[in-house]
Every structure is written in C-alpha cells, then in structure tokens.
C-alpha cells in the first residue's frame, strides 16, 4: 500500500504536467493546482523536489526536440535541448522544497518565486493560470482569489474558508462565462512559411506571398504572425506601397535598434503614413534570442503596453511572453479589450509547446475577460 502511494504521487504530478498538452484548454491549468495543493503536504524535502520536478519535467519535455530543430538537427543540438529541459525544470522545482502546508505563506512564496523574475524568466506551466478557469473576468482580483483559495486549503484554523471560496468559484464560473468572440473587423491570420530564408531574393518573394494573404482579408485590421519578416527599408517600402486605404496591417517583424540590437516587434502599417513599431516582446526567448551577456541578440523591454487599435484598448503578448506568468499579471491590471497573441512556431512542430502556449494564453485571456486573437506561423 505504501509503495503504491509513493508511486501515485509522482504519476499524478507528471500527469498534471502532461495535461498542458491536451487539446482541452482548461485541463492543464486546473491540473497544475496539484503542485500547490499536493507537494506542500509531503514531509521530506527530497520528495517535494522530486514531485515538483516530475511536474515541470513532464510539461517541458518538448524543449528537447524543439531545441534540436531550432539550433540545427544533430546530437549537439539535442544535448543542448536536454540541458535546457533538465536545468529549467530543476530551477522551477527548487522553490517547492521549502513549501510547507503547515505554513501556507511558504506555498504562496513558492508560487511567487516561480512566477516573477529572475526565476520567472523561465516560469512557464504556472498554476496561477488556473485563475482564468476558476475566476473568469476578475483580472488581478482573480489571481488574488486563487491565492486565497490555496492558502485556505492548507490553513487548519480556518478550514471552512476553502468551502466558502470553492462555492464562490463555482458561482463565478457559472455567472461570468467566457469572453465574447473576436470582433469581425480585426482578423488574425495564420501562415505556413516556416523559417525565414537567408537569401534576400527569397525574402522578397516571401514578402510578396505574405502581402497576397493579407490583401485577401476583408477585415479592417489584419494581424500577422511574429517575426514573419526582417524589417529593413526595402521591406517597409514593399509593404506600405500595397496597404489598402482605410486598412491597418499589423505584422510581426524583427526590427533593428540602435547599438546593433534587435527587437521582436509588431509593426503598424497604414497606406497614408509611415510605419511605426507598436509593440515589442517583453522578453524574447532566453539564450536563443535574448542574450543579456552580450551586445547582440534581441532586447527585452519588460513591459506590456496598451494601445488603441480600431477604437479598442489592445495589447500584444508575443510568443514566449505567452508562456510566462509575469507578463500576464501586468496585462491583468491594464484592462485591455483585445489581446494580440502572435507567435512563430516553425521550430516547435511536433512538440507540445504550441498547445501549451495556446492553452496558457486562453486561460489568462479568460481571466482578463479580453478577446484573444491568435496569429501563428508554422
């Protein structure tokens, strides 16, 4: 019996991590609550670490094949992916060693450490996303309510509080429902262009194909995926010359900043005025894009601003930002009506990462009560 119990907990936590890859969007966020509810009840610190490691390692297994494709197929690339996988899972599991159910504040502290920088720079699969399933439309108050529920679960003196909060959660889900469908005058377009070619001539031909796709959309505002083009003067001239009057194109592009750095941006295009960079990714993917140890690579801007798009408050949560908790926490206090979720996942095909990304974005958008528009390149 004891042996069965010792095996069931790791299986439960590993299953919770794998649940993020299920096509049922709410399953992963709900299953993730096994970490703050189960791990702190275990006495031995080594067991706590192993259980939380089971969760984070199972959920992030896609890093191995994804890194192999991104950095170029070969043993060294897959070995690098395995190193990313193990080290990031261990980093996220470590705070749970000190999470003690007899001291509920330590459980909330572990959640905060994993969600906020510096550990939060790698903090995907966060149980905080469950707030979007349980407390739709409550924005930052929903996160606070989730933390209160977790605290009440472990608090012995006020055990009745968990039942009160559980009942309120059921009422919230029933009463608030899901955000409305996306507006018809803003359209997010998915593409299948794969990796950006190196040849300038190939890039020009690809730009022409992108223009043809955008031009076919009847929407007033067209949203195109992340890093679809390199934003050079010739690219800007090629696109702006064909944007129809009265329409707006929002295209994911690699833009070039002073000092030789790059930015993972969304560029706004109109027929009658110069293009402008509307959004930059808060944190491009560490190591592969963001290189804080050098002057090259993509820069991090650490913020998720809000702009007016077609008369609506809109923000963009670009690619890697969608997986993390802290960018969404900022979005939850900015009250956007529309969220542009742009991504470029040519390298992650065949892994669970795109599904995790979509499920995470949908859970947080539901918490915020905003309409989420997803534009993906594969």
Buried (B, 14 or more C-beta within 10 A) or exposed (E): EEEEEEEEBBEBBBBBBBBBBBEEBBBBBBBBBBBBBBBBBBEEEEBBBBBBBBBBBBBBBBBBBBBBBBBEEEEEBBEBBBEBBBEBBBBBBBBBBBBBBEBBEBBBBBBBBBBBEEBBBBBBBBBBBBBBBBBBBBBBEBBEBBBBBBBBBBBEEEEEBBEEBBEBBEEBBEEBEEBEEBBEBBBBBEBEBEEBEEEEEEBEEBBEEBBEBBEEBEBBBBBBBBBBBBBBEEBBEBBBEBBBEEBBBBBBBBBBEEEEBBBBBBBBBBBEEEBEBBBBBBBBBBBBBBBEEEEEBBBBBEEBBBBEBEEBBBBBBBBBBBBBBBBBBBBBEBBBBBBBBBBBBBBBEEBBBBBBBBBBBBBBBBBBBBBBBBBBBB
